[in-house]
């Protein structure tokens, strides 16, 4: 018989049950045996009513010999927790940021550029059942004066960074292959979870890297990227690449990267949405590149939400209505092209004061993806792209017992993704 059972008849049943179970649970966060009843579980297509069991932090096929508690989900719609594949706000595990992620049902975060001590400082604060799981690239690879040098300069001026926090710490400004080979042992010794590289209008790399007027608007020499990928793969590390243009997208693909960060045109040159008055052709993904991305199983992270939101602001975006429509159509064409070719598109926001909740709702306004597709991208594909070796983003026996329960069906009304009643991570209830 279950040791903890809470059955209530009101619409608040799941939340009250959760509070009661937290009181019944032994001190300290540890996985228990659970029977999860009266829930509707997402199977990738729809929701199926069934009883699910948890034991030792994982979903199991049969009722455990010891069920500590039975959770009545009261008809809730259960989905895997959401992911954030591109953000820089989790370093140091700020309590308010961690809470915001957990509140939103986002349990998995990828930080693609951070200080070398980011992992050490997160021990005990992240990657535990009661907090967010995160991975870090540590310092990202760029060229001298390349992105994110502008961010570093601004943060030094503000007193946020120290004068020596740029090259060799937050980023590695690689001059040539010899310089890379000299730095590589130190980069690997810092134990990054993956390698982050930057390509910024790489089709003009020679011109931009030689002209100070393009400070921060160039990146790593694209000729070096295949070497970086070979070294990283030999060390067992996946490679992500920041891109801006469709030429960057192509260069990253042909170099063999595992993940492309950003969609072409996610931020126009000069960081002003008004810069899109020019030719949009430089941001069009080609059919050949879409097919190649699918063939090589390359993950593409969106980060379009901020631009979409600016375009929705009318005159404040700096573009007339016709120009705004053209940019939105560009985003639609690229996303539809990737979708039609079977490219794995995942959600990342790259918004320091936000997360993929804003990204999901912004993407929804484009009308490219159905609610089911968007839910699968966010709760299945994104977590699995962040932690490809783990059994997450799934709700079957053998998968980690992590889920969020929603009070309504998100396939009917996507707003229901905000209405979370119960959260569980690795068999531990998260208040």
C-alpha positions as CSV (number, residue, x, y, z in Angstrom):
1,X,0.0,0.0,0.0
2,X,1.2,3.5,-0.7
3,X,2.6,5.3,2.3
4,X,1.4,8.8,1.1
5,X,-1.9,9.2,-0.7
6,X,-3.7,12.5,-1.3
7,X,-7.0,12.5,-3.2
8,X,-8.9,15.7,-3.5
9,X,-11.9,16.7,-5.6
10,X,-11.3,20.4,-6.3
11,X,-9.5,21.8,-9.3
12,X,-6.6,22.7,-6.9
13,X,-6.1,19.0,-6.3
14,X,-2.6,18.6,-7.9
15,X,-1.1,21.6,-6.2
16,X,-2.5,20.7,-2.8
17,X,-1.4,17.1,-3.3
18,X,2.1,18.3,-4.1
19,X,2.3,20.3,-0.9
20,X,1.1,17.4,1.1
21,X,3.5,15.0,-0.5
22,X,6.4,17.4,0.2
23,X,5.4,17.3,3.8
24,X,5.2,13.6,3.8
25,X,8.6,13.1,2.1
26,X,11.6,12.4,4.2
27,X,14.1,15.3,4.8
28,X,16.5,15.9,2.0
29,X,15.7,15.6,-1.7
30,X,15.9,12.0,-2.8
31,X,14.0,9.9,-5.4
32,X,11.2,7.8,-4.1
33,X,8.8,5.3,-5.4
34,X,5.6,6.9,-6.9
35,X,2.4,5.9,-8.6
36,X,1.2,8.7,-10.8
37,X,-2.5,8.3,-11.4
38,X,-5.2,10.2,-13.4
39,X,-2.7,11.8,-15.8
40,X,-2.7,12.2,-19.5
41,X,0.8,11.6,-20.9
42,X,2.3,13.1,-24.1
43,X,3.4,10.5,-26.6
44,X,4.6,12.9,-29.3
45,X,1.3,12.9,-31.1
46,X,-1.3,13.4,-28.4
47,X,-2.1,12.6,-24.8
48,X,-2.9,9.1,-23.4
49,X,-4.5,8.4,-20.0
50,X,-2.5,5.9,-18.0
51,X,-0.9,5.2,-14.7
52,X,2.8,5.7,-14.6
53,X,5.3,4.4,-12.0
54,X,8.6,6.0,-10.8
55,X,11.4,4.2,-8.9
56,X,15.0,5.2,-8.3
57,X,14.6,8.4,-10.2
58,X,13.4,6.8,-13.4
59,X,10.1,5.8,-15.0
60,X,9.5,2.0,-14.7
61,X,7.2,-0.4,-16.5
62,X,5.7,-2.0,-13.4
63,X,4.6,-0.9,-10.0
64,X,7.6,-0.8,-7.6
65,X,7.7,-3.1,-4.7
66,X,7.6,0.0,-2.4
67,X,5.4,2.9,-3.4
68,X,6.1,5.8,-1.1
69,X,3.3,8.0,-2.4
70,X,0.6,8.1,-5.0
71,X,0.1,11.4,-6.8
72,X,-3.3,12.1,-8.2
73,X,-2.7,14.3,-11.3
74,X,-6.4,15.1,-11.5
75,X,-6.5,14.8,-15.3
76,X,-3.5,17.0,-15.9
77,X,-1.6,16.9,-19.2
78,X,2.0,15.6,-18.7
79,X,4.9,16.6,-20.9
80,X,8.7,16.3,-20.5
81,X,10.3,19.4,-19.0
82,X,11.3,22.2,-21.4
83,X,14.8,23.2,-22.5
84,X,16.8,26.4,-23.1
85,X,19.5,25.7,-25.7
86,X,21.1,29.2,-25.7
87,X,21.4,31.5,-22.7
88,X,24.1,33.2,-20.7
89,X,22.3,33.8,-17.5
90,X,22.8,30.6,-15.5
91,X,26.5,31.2,-14.7
92,X,27.0,31.3,-10.9
93,X,23.4,29.8,-10.5
94,X,21.7,33.1,-9.5
95,X,18.8,31.9,-7.2
96,X,16.2,34.1,-8.9
97,X,17.3,32.8,-12.4
98,X,17.2,29.2,-11.2
99,X,13.7,29.8,-9.7
100,X,12.5,31.4,-12.9
101,X,13.6,28.4,-15.0
102,X,12.0,25.9,-12.6
103,X,8.8,27.9,-12.4
104,X,8.6,27.9,-16.2
105,X,9.2,24.1,-16.3
106,X,12.6,24.6,-17.9
107,X,15.0,22.1,-16.4
108,X,17.8,22.0,-19.0
109,X,20.0,25.0,-20.0
110,X,23.0,25.4,-22.4
111,X,25.4,28.3,-21.8
112,X,27.6,28.8,-24.9
113,X,30.2,31.3,-23.6
114,X,31.2,31.8,-20.0
115,X,34.1,32.2,-17.7
116,X,36.4,29.1,-17.0
117,X,35.2,28.8,-13.4
118,X,31.5,28.6,-14.4
119,X,31.4,24.8,-13.8
120,X,33.2,24.9,-10.5
121,X,31.0,27.6,-9.1
122,X,27.9,25.7,-10.1
123,X,28.7,22.5,-8.1
124,X,25.9,21.8,-5.7
125,X,23.8,24.6,-7.1
126,X,23.1,23.1,-10.6
127,X,22.9,19.6,-12.0
128,X,21.1,18.3,-8.9
129,X,17.5,17.1,-8.8
130,X,16.2,20.2,-7.1
131,X,17.8,22.7,-9.5
132,X,18.4,23.2,-13.2
133,X,20.8,21.1,-15.2
134,X,23.3,23.1,-17.2
135,X,26.3,22.7,-19.5
136,X,29.0,25.3,-20.3
137,X,31.3,25.9,-23.2
138,X,33.5,28.1,-21.0
139,X,35.5,30.5,-23.2
140,X,34.3,30.7,-26.8
141,X,36.6,30.7,-29.8
142,X,36.7,33.8,-32.1
143,X,39.3,36.0,-33.8
144,X,41.2,39.1,-32.5
145,X,38.6,41.8,-32.2
146,X,35.8,39.4,-33.1
147,X,32.5,38.8,-31.4
148,X,32.0,38.8,-28.4
149,X,34.8,41.4,-28.0
150,X,32.1,44.2,-28.0
151,X,30.3,42.6,-25.1
152,X,33.6,42.2,-23.2
153,X,34.5,45.8,-23.8
154,X,31.1,47.1,-22.6
155,X,31.1,45.0,-19.5
156,X,34.7,46.1,-18.6
157,X,33.5,49.7,-19.0
158,X,30.6,49.0,-16.7
159,X,32.7,47.3,-14.1
160,X,31.0,44.0,-14.6
161,X,34.1,42.4,-16.1
162,X,37.7,42.9,-15.0
163,X,40.2,44.3,-17.5
164,X,41.8,40.9,-18.0
165,X,38.5,39.0,-18.4
166,X,38.6,39.0,-22.2
167,X,41.1,37.0,-24.2
168,X,42.0,33.8,-22.5
169,X,39.0,33.8,-20.2
170,X,35.6,34.7,-21.5
171,X,36.8,34.1,-25.1
172,X,39.9,32.9,-27.0
173,X,41.0,35.3,-29.8
174,X,42.6,32.8,-32.2
175,X,45.1,34.3,-34.6
176,X,46.0,31.3,-36.8
177,X,46.4,27.6,-36.7
178,X,49.7,27.8,-34.7
179,X,48.0,30.0,-32.2
180,X,45.1,27.5,-31.9
181,X,47.4,24.6,-31.4
182,X,49.3,26.5,-28.7
183,X,46.0,27.3,-26.8
184,X,44.2,24.1,-27.4
185,X,45.7,22.1,-24.4
186,X,44.7,24.8,-22.0
187,X,41.2,25.0,-23.5
188,X,40.6,21.3,-23.0
189,X,42.2,21.3,-19.6
190,X,39.5,23.7,-18.4
191,X,37.0,20.8,-19.0
192,X,34.4,22.5,-21.1
193,X,31.2,20.5,-21.8
194,X,31.4,21.5,-25.4
195,X,33.2,24.0,-27.7
196,X,31.6,27.2,-28.9
197,X,33.0,29.0,-32.0
198,X,31.9,32.2,-33.7
199,X,31.4,32.9,-37.4
200,X,30.3,36.5,-38.2
201,X,29.8,37.3,-41.9
202,X,32.7,34.9,-42.7
203,X,32.3,35.5,-46.4
204,X,34.0,38.9,-45.7
205,X,36.4,37.6,-43.0
206,X,39.6,38.9,-44.6
207,X,38.2,42.5,-45.0
208,X,36.5,42.7,-41.7
209,X,39.3,41.2,-39.6
210,X,41.7,43.8,-41.1
211,X,39.5,46.8,-40.5
212,X,38.8,48.2,-37.0
213,X,35.5,49.7,-38.3
214,X,34.3,46.1,-38.1
215,X,35.2,45.6,-34.5
216,X,33.0,42.8,-33.0
217,X,31.4,42.2,-36.4
218,X,33.7,39.4,-37.5
219,X,34.7,36.1,-35.8
220,X,36.9,33.1,-36.1
221,X,38.7,32.6,-39.4
222,X,36.4,30.1,-41.2
223,X,39.5,28.3,-42.5
224,X,40.3,27.3,-38.9
225,X,36.9,25.9,-38.1
226,X,37.5,22.4,-39.6
227,X,40.7,22.1,-37.5
228,X,38.8,23.1,-34.4
229,X,36.1,20.5,-35.1
230,X,38.7,17.8,-35.6
231,X,40.5,18.5,-32.4
232,X,37.2,18.8,-30.4
233,X,35.8,15.6,-31.8
234,X,39.0,13.8,-31.0
235,X,38.6,15.0,-27.4
236,X,35.0,13.8,-27.3
237,X,33.5,17.3,-27.4
238,X,30.7,18.6,-29.6
239,X,31.1,21.9,-31.4
240,X,28.5,24.7,-31.6
241,X,29.0,27.6,-34.0
242,X,27.5,31.1,-33.7
243,X,26.4,32.3,-37.2
244,X,24.9,35.4,-38.7
245,X,24.6,35.0,-42.5
246,X,23.7,32.1,-44.7
247,X,27.4,32.0,-45.7
248,X,28.2,31.4,-42.1
249,X,25.6,28.7,-42.0
250,X,27.2,27.0,-44.9
251,X,30.8,27.3,-43.5
252,X,29.7,25.8,-40.2
253,X,28.0,22.9,-41.9
254,X,31.0,22.1,-44.2
255,X,33.4,22.3,-41.3
256,X,31.5,19.6,-39.5
257,X,30.0,21.3,-36.5
258,X,27.3,19.5,-34.4
259,X,25.2,22.6,-33.7
260,X,24.4,25.9,-35.3
261,X,23.5,28.7,-32.9
262,X,21.1,31.3,-34.2
263,X,19.1,31.5,-37.5
264,X,20.5,33.7,-40.2
265,X,19.3,37.2,-39.7
266,X,18.5,36.8,-36.0
267,X,20.3,40.2,-35.4
268,X,21.0,42.6,-38.2
269,X,24.4,44.2,-38.5
270,X,24.8,47.0,-36.0
271,X,22.3,45.4,-33.6
272,X,19.5,47.5,-35.1
273,X,16.5,45.9,-36.5
274,X,16.3,48.9,-38.9
275,X,19.4,47.6,-40.7
276,X,17.2,45.1,-42.4
277,X,16.4,47.7,-45.1
278,X,19.1,46.1,-47.2
279,X,19.1,43.0,-49.2
280,X,17.8,39.9,-47.3
281,X,19.4,37.4,-49.7
282,X,22.5,37.1,-47.5
283,X,20.2,35.5,-44.8
284,X,18.5,32.9,-47.0
285,X,19.4,29.3,-46.2
286,X,19.9,27.3,-49.4
287,X,18.0,24.0,-50.1
288,X,21.4,22.3,-50.4
289,X,22.5,23.4,-47.0
290,X,19.2,22.4,-45.5
291,X,19.6,18.9,-46.9
292,X,23.2,18.7,-45.7
293,X,22.1,19.8,-42.2
294,X,19.6,17.0,-42.1
295,X,22.0,14.5,-43.5
296,X,24.6,15.3,-40.9
297,X,22.1,15.6,-38.1
298,X,23.1,19.1,-37.3
299,X,21.0,20.8,-34.6
300,X,19.9,24.4,-35.3
301,X,19.0,26.7,-32.4
302,X,16.4,29.4,-33.2
303,X,17.1,32.6,-31.1
304,X,14.6,34.5,-33.2
305,X,12.2,35.6,-30.4
306,X,13.8,39.0,-29.7
307,X,13.8,40.0,-33.3
308,X,10.2,38.8,-33.8
309,X,9.1,40.8,-30.8
310,X,10.8,44.0,-32.1
311,X,9.2,43.5,-35.5
312,X,5.8,43.4,-33.8
313,X,6.4,46.8,-32.2
314,X,5.6,48.8,-35.3
315,X,7.4,52.1,-35.9
316,X,9.7,51.5,-32.9
317,X,11.4,48.7,-34.8
318,X,12.7,51.3,-37.3
319,X,11.1,49.5,-40.3
320,X,7.9,50.3,-42.2
321,X,5.2,47.6,-42.3
322,X,6.2,46.3,-45.7
323,X,9.9,45.8,-44.5
324,X,8.7,44.2,-41.3
325,X,6.6,41.7,-43.3
326,X,9.6,40.9,-45.5
327,X,11.8,40.0,-42.5
328,X,9.1,37.9,-40.9
329,X,8.7,36.1,-44.3
330,X,12.4,35.5,-44.3
331,X,12.2,33.8,-41.0
332,X,9.2,31.7,-42.1
333,X,11.0,30.6,-45.3
334,X,14.1,29.5,-43.5
335,X,12.2,27.7,-40.8
336,X,9.9,25.9,-43.3
337,X,12.9,24.9,-45.3
338,X,14.6,23.3,-42.3
339,X,11.3,21.6,-41.2
340,X,10.6,20.2,-44.7
341,X,14.0,18.7,-44.9
342,X,13.8,17.1,-41.4
343,X,16.4,19.3,-39.7
344,X,16.3,19.2,-35.9
345,X,15.3,22.7,-34.9
346,X,15.4,23.5,-31.1
347,X,14.6,26.4,-28.9
348,X,17.1,28.9,-27.5
349,X,16.3,32.5,-26.6
350,X,19.7,34.2,-26.0
351,X,17.8,36.7,-23.8
352,X,19.6,37.3,-20.6
353,X,16.5,38.5,-18.7
354,X,14.2,35.9,-20.2
355,X,14.1,32.3,-21.4
356,X,12.5,30.0,-24.0
357,X,9.0,30.8,-22.8
358,X,9.3,34.1,-24.8
359,X,11.0,32.2,-27.6
360,X,8.2,29.6,-27.9
361,X,5.4,32.2,-28.0
362,X,7.3,34.5,-30.4
363,X,7.9,31.5,-32.8
364,X,4.2,30.7,-32.6
365,X,3.3,34.0,-34.1
366,X,5.0,33.1,-37.3
367,X,2.5,30.3,-37.9
368,X,5.1,27.9,-39.1
369,X,4.7,25.2,-36.5
370,X,1.6,23.6,-35.0
371,X,1.2,23.5,-31.3
372,X,2.2,19.9,-31.3
373,X,5.4,20.6,-33.3
374,X,6.3,23.5,-31.1
375,X,5.7,21.4,-27.9
376,X,7.8,18.6,-29.2
377,X,10.6,20.9,-30.2
378,X,10.6,22.5,-26.8
379,X,10.1,19.6,-24.5
380,X,11.6,16.7,-26.5
381,X,14.2,17.9,-29.1
382,X,15.7,20.7,-27.1
383,X,16.5,18.7,-23.9
384,X,17.8,15.9,-26.0
385,X,20.1,18.3,-28.0
386,X,21.5,19.7,-24.8
387,X,22.1,16.3,-23.1
388,X,22.3,13.8,-26.1
389,X,23.7,11.0,-23.9
390,X,20.8,11.1,-21.3
391,X,17.4,9.5,-21.4
392,X,15.4,12.7,-21.2
393,X,12.7,14.4,-23.2
394,X,10.7,11.1,-22.9
395,X,8.0,9.7,-20.6
396,X,8.5,5.9,-20.9
397,X,10.2,3.2,-18.9
398,X,14.0,3.8,-18.7
399,X,13.7,7.6,-19.0
400,X,14.6,9.9,-16.2
401,X,11.5,10.6,-14.1
402,X,11.2,14.2,-15.0
403,X,8.0,15.9,-16.1
404,X,5.7,18.9,-15.8
405,X,2.0,18.5,-15.5
406,X,-0.3,21.1,-17.1
407,X,-3.8,21.9,-16.1
408,X,-5.0,22.1,-19.7
409,X,-4.2,20.6,-23.1
410,X,-1.4,22.6,-24.8
411,X,-2.4,21.2,-28.2
412,X,-5.7,22.9,-27.9
413,X,-4.5,26.1,-26.2
414,X,-0.7,26.7,-26.2
415,X,-1.1,29.1,-23.2
416,X,-1.5,26.0,-21.1
417,X,2.3,25.5,-21.1
418,X,2.3,28.3,-18.5
419,X,-0.2,26.5,-16.3
420,X,2.0,24.0,-14.4
421,X,0.5,22.2,-11.5
422,X,3.2,19.6,-10.7
423,X,6.9,19.4,-11.4
424,X,9.1,16.3,-11.0
425,X,12.9,16.1,-11.7
426,X,14.7,12.7,-11.6
427,X,12.1,11.3,-9.3
428,X,12.1,14.3,-6.9
429,X,9.1,16.7,-6.5
430,X,10.1,20.3,-7.2
431,X,8.0,22.9,-5.3
